[in-house]
Amino acid sequence: MAEAEMSLTEAAAARVKALMASSETPVLGLRVGVQPKGCSGMTYTMEFVNEQQPHETLIEDKGVRIFIHPMAIMFLIGTEMDYREDKMGSRFVFTNPNEKARCGCGESFHV
């Protein structure tokens, strides 16, 4: 995998695999994207993939297939997706070198 592509930590890969295994329907991978939302402008999106859409970028890391829409790839280059559990709960966390700032609640960002 090239350095410029999105990557997963071991914890994120393990959690995605567990979620995919618990799905009632077969899952091909995980679609990761961005959409306009929140006080800073953009938020990350994730959904299971049943089939690849035209022109999507496919990244395979640690046994997980990640599908990225062509309009989102420029916002996700170099991003690492992690999974964390703590006293406040569990969540996926994105470390994105393209982010310029995040909102106070941490739910949205801008580039």
C-alpha positions in Angstrom: 0.0 0.0 0.0 1.4 3.4 -0.9 2.0 5.9 1.9 -0.4 8.5 0.5 -3.4 6.1 0.9 -5.6 5.7 3.9 -4.6 3.1 6.5 -6.0 1.3 9.5 -4.5 0.6 12.9 -4.6 -3.0 14.1 -7.4 -2.0 16.5 -9.5 -0.5 13.7 -9.0 -3.4 11.4 -10.0 -5.9 14.2 -13.2 -3.9 15.0 -14.2 -3.5 11.3 -13.7 -7.2 10.8 -15.9 -8.0 13.8 -18.6 -5.7 12.7 -18.6 -7.1 9.2 -18.7 -10.7 10.6 -21.8 -9.8 12.6 -23.7 -8.4 9.6 -26.8 -10.2 8.6 -25.9 -9.9 4.9 -22.6 -10.5 3.2 -20.3 -7.4 3.3 -17.5 -6.7 0.8 -15.9 -4.0 2.8 -16.2 -0.5 4.4 -17.0 2.7 2.5 -15.3 5.7 4.1 -16.1 9.2 3.0 -16.7 12.8 4.0 -19.8 14.9 3.8 -20.7 18.5 4.5 -21.9 18.7 8.1 -21.2 20.1 11.5 -19.9 23.5 12.7 -16.5 23.1 11.0 -17.8 22.0 7.6 -17.2 18.3 7.1 -17.6 15.0 8.9 -16.5 11.4 8.3 -18.9 8.8 7.1 -18.7 5.0 7.1 -21.0 2.3 5.8 -20.9 -1.3 4.8 -20.3 -2.0 1.1 -22.2 -4.7 -0.8 -20.7 -3.8 -4.2 -18.1 -1.4 -5.4 -19.4 1.8 -7.1 -17.9 3.1 -10.4 -14.6 5.1 -9.9 -14.2 4.3 -6.2 -10.7 3.8 -4.9 -10.2 0.4 -3.3 -7.6 0.2 -0.5 -6.8 -3.1 1.2 -5.1 -2.8 4.6 -4.7 -5.5 7.3 -7.3 -7.7 5.7 -10.0 -5.0 5.3 -11.2 -3.5 2.1 -11.9 0.2 2.2 -13.8 1.9 -0.6 -13.5 5.7 -1.1 -15.6 7.8 -3.4 -13.6 9.8 -5.9 -14.8 13.1 -4.5 -13.6 12.1 -1.0 -10.1 10.7 -1.7 -8.4 14.2 -1.7 -9.7 14.8 1.8 -8.5 11.3 3.1 -5.0 11.0 1.6 -2.7 10.1 4.4 -5.5 9.5 7.0 -5.1 6.8 9.6 -8.3 5.3 11.0 -8.1 4.0 14.6 -10.6 2.4 17.0 -10.5 3.4 20.7 -12.3 2.3 23.8 -12.2 4.3 27.0 -14.4 5.4 30.0 -16.4 7.7 27.6 -17.2 4.9 25.2 -15.9 3.4 22.0 -15.4 5.1 18.6 -13.4 5.2 15.4 -10.9 8.1 15.3 -9.4 9.6 12.2 -5.9 11.1 12.2 -5.9 13.2 9.1 -2.9 15.3 8.0 -5.2 17.4 5.8 -7.3 18.8 8.7 -6.7 22.4 9.5 -9.0 22.5 12.5 -11.8 20.6 14.3 -14.9 21.9 16.0 -15.1 21.9 19.9 -17.0 18.7 20.0 -14.7 16.9 17.6 -17.4 15.7 15.3 -16.5 17.9 12.3 -13.4 19.3 10.7 -12.2 21.5 7.8 -9.3 21.4 5.4 
